[in-house]
Every structure is written in structure tokens, then in C-alpha cells.
Amino acid sequence: MTTSAFYLIDKPIWFSSFDVLRVLKKKLNIKKMWHTGTLDPLATGALLVAVWNYTKLIPYFEKDNKEYEFTIQLNGITDSYDSETQVNYISEELQKKYKKELKLEDIQKIIEEKFSWEIEQVPPKYSALKIWWKKALDKVRAWEDFEMKKRKTTIFDIEILSYSYPTVTIRAKVSAGTYIRSIAFDLGKIIGTGWFISYLRRTKIDKLDVNNAQILDNFDQEQKFTEIELFWKEKIITLDESLIKRLDQGLITNMKNFQYPEGEYLVLSWDKISNTVVYNEGVLKPKRKI
């Protein structure tokens, strides 16, 4: 029997995030599931999927930092900022020029000056970001005219893994909502070359590593994370069954001798998260029944 759980899937290329759900729904014979953070069809890597009542816990992962490895091609331009749309290559003359003159230290300097810590970027129009309740990508396909607004994002750490013109491969740890394709676009614009992503892989979702993910073809229902592995252990508490019953009924409880500091917690009951609660000024308040 399928119970509430989280599964870390290594999403294959040319699969949408929804395609992953479609396959898992068939394998598990259930309908109630969702993922935490969309990956583009051309991207691979870590996709966290929630099953059954744990879909209610997805908001706890929406702001998680992510880590990516990606390759930027500096010799062409595409509308989607990746290879999903037609590539318009810069001239062979320019390619020869950049191959001769563009050095690793030049790119490194730009990254250090322009792509460290808090930045502003414009998301790609070819994205699932919703503009007035409609995906930007769908608006593009409908030939609608619209603009994408700038947004602030944070790059916590970024390093060049390899460079040989026209390709530069980079690893970056970024805040939620960062568009790697926009980093490629902005870098290419600053250098003056082309820009598009030819390889993109999400390697981490906060502390969850893609090396611990499973592939769809060999999916194992029992290969799931424990609650302690998923959530920071200091945010998980256990309570007496009598208190859990009160929480289930939406009742607040005076807990002046509660041993935890004020804040929000996940209640563990019989090895499953049963409730989310808030402790404040000596009172334990139910937030959501899981």
C-alpha cells in the first residue's frame, strides 16, 4: 500500500516535470502527488516528488536553495536560451576571434564582478512562469506581446569547472527561483558573444544530493527518505497522543513548560508527520493537519 512519502527522482532529459509525475502515478497507481520545483525538459537531475498527504508539505521546500551544473555555448543565440529552439550561430570570423582572445581569466573576472551574491535577472519568456495566470511559454506560442519583469535572486557560490571556447561549464549554488538560462544570457551579453545552455543538471535541492536519487526505469517504492533526512531534525518534535488528538481537532494548548524555542514545528507520530504547529508565548497552536 502506498503511504505518504517523498521520492527524489533523477529526471531524464526530454521529460517534463509533469511527465515524471505521469510515470510515477502509473507505477504507484495513485493520483495525489506533486513535485517541488519545475525542471525544464532539457534539464536533468534532482526532482523531489511528494506523494499522498505529504503534498501538503511542499511549501517547506519551495524556498530551498538549489545547486546546478551547466554548460554555456558562447557561439550562438536561441530564443529559449537553450537548445530547444533554433540556434543562430555567430559568424565563423567572430568565433575565431573569441577562440583566440577570450581567456578563462576574462570570464572568471566577469563572474566574480557580476554574478556573485545578490543579482537582478529577467526570466526567459520560454518558461513556466505565469503572467496573469498564464504560462509565459504559452503566451509566446500564442504570439502574445508581453514583457518579463526583473527579479532579485542570489548566487551563493559559483565556479568555473572547465573552459574551452565555445563552451564554459559552471557549477552554481543559487536561491530558489533563479533561472540558469538567464545567467547564460546575461553572461553572453556582457562578453559580447552568443549564449545558450547546452547542458543543465540540478545536482542538489538544499541538502538532498542527486547521487541519492533514483531513475524512473528502476523506480523502487521503498526507496524513500525518512522524515529526519528530509527535514532539519531540530524542527521535528514528538508529542503525546492526547496532544495530537487536540491538534487534530484544531484546539490550542497551553505549553508553558515546552522545551523548544518559539517557532514552527512538524509533529512526528508513528514515523509520519501528522501535523504542523506553531509555538508562541507559551501556547501551541495547530497550523495544518497532514
C-alpha positions in Angstrom: 0.0 0.0 0.0 1.3 3.4 -0.9 1.7 5.8 2.0 2.7 9.5 2.3 6.3 9.8 1.2 8.9 11.9 -0.7 10.9 10.4 -3.5 14.0 12.0 -5.1 14.0 11.3 -8.9 16.8 11.9 -11.3 14.7 13.4 -14.1 15.8 12.3 -17.6 16.3 14.7 -20.5 13.3 15.5 -22.7 10.9 14.7 -19.9 8.9 17.5 -18.4 8.4 17.5 -14.7 4.8 16.6 -15.3 6.0 13.6 -17.4 7.8 12.3 -14.3 4.5 12.5 -12.3 2.6 10.8 -15.0 5.0 7.8 -14.9 5.0 7.6 -11.1 1.3 7.8 -10.9 1.1 4.7 -13.1 3.8 2.9 -11.2 2.2 3.7 -7.8 -1.4 3.5 -9.0 -2.3 6.8 -7.3 -3.2 10.3 -8.4 -2.3 12.5 -5.5 1.3 13.7 -6.0 3.2 16.8 -7.0 6.8 18.0 -7.3 8.8 20.8 -5.6 10.4 23.0 -8.3 9.9 22.6 -12.0 12.8 21.4 -14.3 12.9 22.3 -18.0 12.5 19.4 -20.4 16.2 19.7 -21.5 17.4 19.7 -17.8 18.2 16.6 -15.9 18.7 15.9 -12.2 17.1 16.2 -8.8 13.3 16.4 -8.7 11.6 15.9 -5.3 8.2 14.3 -5.6 5.6 14.3 -2.8 3.0 11.5 -2.5 -0.4 11.5 -0.8 -0.7 13.8 2.2 2.9 14.9 2.0 1.9 17.1 -0.9 0.7 19.4 1.9 4.4 19.8 3.0 5.6 21.0 -0.4 5.7 24.7 0.8 8.5 23.7 3.1 10.7 23.1 0.1 9.7 25.9 -2.2 12.4 28.3 -0.9 15.2 25.7 -0.8 18.5 26.6 -2.4 19.5 24.7 -5.5 22.8 23.6 -7.0 23.3 23.2 -10.7 26.0 22.2 -13.2 25.6 23.7 -16.6 27.4 24.3 -19.9 27.0 27.6 -21.8 27.8 27.8 -25.5 29.3 31.2 -26.4 28.9 30.9 -30.2 25.2 31.1 -30.8 21.9 32.6 -29.8 18.4 31.0 -29.3 15.1 32.4 -28.3 14.7 30.0 -25.4 18.3 30.5 -24.2 18.8 26.7 -24.6 19.0 24.3 -27.5 15.2 23.6 -27.5 14.8 26.3 -30.2 16.8 27.0 -33.3 20.4 28.1 -32.8 21.6 31.1 -34.7 25.4 30.9 -34.7 27.6 33.9 -34.8 29.9 34.3 -37.8 32.9 32.0 -38.1 35.1 35.1 -38.1 33.8 36.1 -34.7 34.1 32.6 -33.4 37.8 32.6 -34.4 38.3 35.9 -32.8 36.8 34.8 -29.4 38.6 31.5 -29.5 41.9 33.4 -29.8 41.2 36.3 -27.5 38.6 35.2 -24.8 40.6 33.7 -21.9 39.5 31.9 -18.8 40.5 34.7 -16.5 38.3 37.1 -18.5 35.2 35.0 -17.8 36.3 34.5 -14.2 36.6 38.2 -13.6 33.1 38.9 -15.1 31.6 36.1 -12.9 33.2 37.5 -9.8 32.1 41.0 -10.5 28.6 40.4 -12.0 27.4 37.0 -10.7 28.2 36.9 -7.1 25.6 37.2 -4.3 22.5 39.3 -5.0 21.8 40.0 -8.6 18.9 41.0 -10.8 17.8 38.9 -13.8 14.9 38.7 -16.3 13.4 35.2 -16.6 13.2 33.7 -20.1 9.9 34.0 -21.9 10.2 30.3 -22.7 9.4 29.3 -19.1 6.6 28.1 -16.9 6.5 31.4 -15.0 2.9 32.6 -15.0 2.0 36.0 -16.3 -1.6 36.9 -15.4 -2.4 33.2 -14.7 -1.0 32.0 -18.0 2.4 30.4 -18.6 4.9 32.7 -20.3 5.7 29.9 -22.7 2.0 29.6 -23.7 1.8 33.3 -24.3 4.9 33.1 -26.6 3.3 30.2 -28.6 0.1 32.3 -28.9 2.1 35.2 -30.3 1.1 37.4 -27.4 3.2 40.5 -26.8 4.4 40.9 -23.2 7.4 41.7 -21.0 9.1 39.8 -18.3 9.9 41.8 -15.2 13.3 41.8 -13.4 13.6 39.9 -10.2 16.2 39.7 -7.5 17.9 36.4 -6.9 21.0 35.3 -5.1 24.1 33.3 -6.2 25.7 32.0 -3.1 28.6 30.2 -4.8 29.7 29.9 -8.4 32.8 28.4 -10.0 34.0 27.6 -13.5 34.6 23.8 -13.9 36.1 23.9 -17.4 36.5 26.3 -20.3 37.5 25.7 -23.9 35.8 28.1 -26.4 33.0 27.9 -27.2 32.0 26.0 -24.1 32.2 27.0 -20.4 31.0 24.7 -17.7 29.9 26.1 -14.4 28.7 25.0 -11.0 26.5 27.4 -9.1 24.5 27.3 -5.8 21.6 29.7 -6.1 18.4 30.7 -4.3 15.0 29.4 -5.3 13.6 31.0 -8.4 16.9 31.6 -10.1 16.9 30.9 -13.9 20.2 29.4 -15.0 19.3 30.2 -18.6 19.1 33.8 -17.7 22.6 33.6 -16.2 23.8 32.3 -19.6 22.0 35.1 -21.4 23.5 37.8 -19.2 27.0 36.4 -19.3 26.9 36.2 -23.1 25.6 39.7 -23.4 28.4 41.1 -21.2 31.1 39.2 -23.0 29.6 40.1 -26.4 29.4 36.6 -27.7 26.5 34.2 -28.2 24.7 32.5 -25.3 22.7 29.4 -24.8 22.6 26.4 -22.4 23.6 23.1 -23.9 23.7 21.1 -20.7 21.8 21.7 -17.4 21.7 19.4 -14.4 20.3 20.1 -10.9 22.7 18.4 -8.6 21.2 19.4 -5.2 18.0 20.6 -3.6 19.2 22.0 -0.3 20.9 19.0 1.4 19.4 16.4 -1.0 22.0 15.2 -3.5 21.1 13.8 -6.9 23.6 11.0 -6.2 20.9 9.6 -3.9 18.1 9.9 -6.4 16.6 7.0 -8.3 15.8 6.7 -12.0 12.3 6.1 -13.3 13.1 2.9 -15.1 14.3 1.2 -11.9 11.9 3.0 -9.5 11.6 1.4 -6.1 8.7 2.4 -3.9 10.6 1.5 -0.8 13.5 3.8 -1.6 12.1 6.9 0.1 13.6 9.3 2.6 12.9 9.3 6.3 11.4 12.4 7.8 14.7 13.2 9.7 16.6 13.0 6.4 14.1 15.4 4.7 13.6 18.0 7.4 16.0 19.6 9.8 15.8 17.4 12.9 15.5 20.4 15.2 12.2 21.2 13.5 10.7 17.8 14.2 9.0 17.1 17.6 7.1 14.3 19.2 4.0 14.8 21.4 1.7 12.6 23.5 -1.2 11.1 21.6 -3.6 13.1 23.7 -2.0 16.4 22.5 -2.0 15.1 18.9 -5.8 14.5 19.2 -6.2 18.1 20.4 -4.3 19.3 17.4 -6.3 17.1 15.0 -9.4 18.9 16.4 -7.9 22.3 15.9 -7.5 23.1 19.6 -4.8 25.2 21.0 -2.9 24.0 24.1 -1.0 25.9 26.9 2.5 24.6 26.9 4.5 26.8 29.3 6.9 24.1 30.1 7.5 23.3 26.4 11.2 22.5 25.9 11.5 24.0 22.5 12.1 27.7 21.5 9.3 29.6 19.8 8.7 28.8 16.1 7.0 26.4 13.7 7.4 22.6 14.1 6.5 19.4 12.4 4.9 16.8 14.7 6.1 13.2 14.2 3.6 10.5 15.1 4.2 6.8 14.3 7.1 7.7 12.0 5.0 10.1 9.9 4.4 13.8 10.0 0.9 14.2 11.3 0.6 18.0 12.0 2.4 21.3 11.6 2.2 23.6 14.7 3.3 27.0 15.9 4.6 27.6 19.4 4.4 31.2 20.6 4.1 32.8 24.1 3.6 29.5 25.8 0.8 28.4 23.5 0.9 25.5 21.0 -1.3 26.2 18.0 -2.3 23.8 15.3 -1.4 25.1 11.8 -2.3 22.2 9.5 -3.2 18.5 9.8 -1.2 16.3 7.5 
